[in-house]
Amino acid sequence: MSVDPPRVLEAFKAGLGAAFHFLSDEDRAVTNQLDIAEHTDSRHGPLPVPYTFALLPDLTIADIWNGWYFVGRPTPEELRQSARAINARINADHDFRGD
């Protein structure tokens, strides 16, 4: 989700060739409702704090990370471990060792 207008997000999506949806919170309604505004940037803000979610198939949150740049963002290894844990949680045949 972004605070950019839908037209800007559509252009960005087309430029990436992305097949997934981009959500716009141009009026910052969701940002305010969730109380995730970051108020230290007086020049651009308030902007929403970026969040990354790992979701189960029913769209419940399995893992959550929040923060800017390298502070709070998941590493590729953390995402891999989260995907592995989700797979083990939802697939009974995940453990091929037979234990």
Secondary structure, DSSP 8 states (H G I E B T S, - for coil): -BSS-HHHHHHHHHHHT--S---B-TT-HHHHHHT-EE-S-TTT-SEE--EEEEE-TTS-EEEEEE-STTSS---HHHHHHHHHHHHHHH-TT--TT--
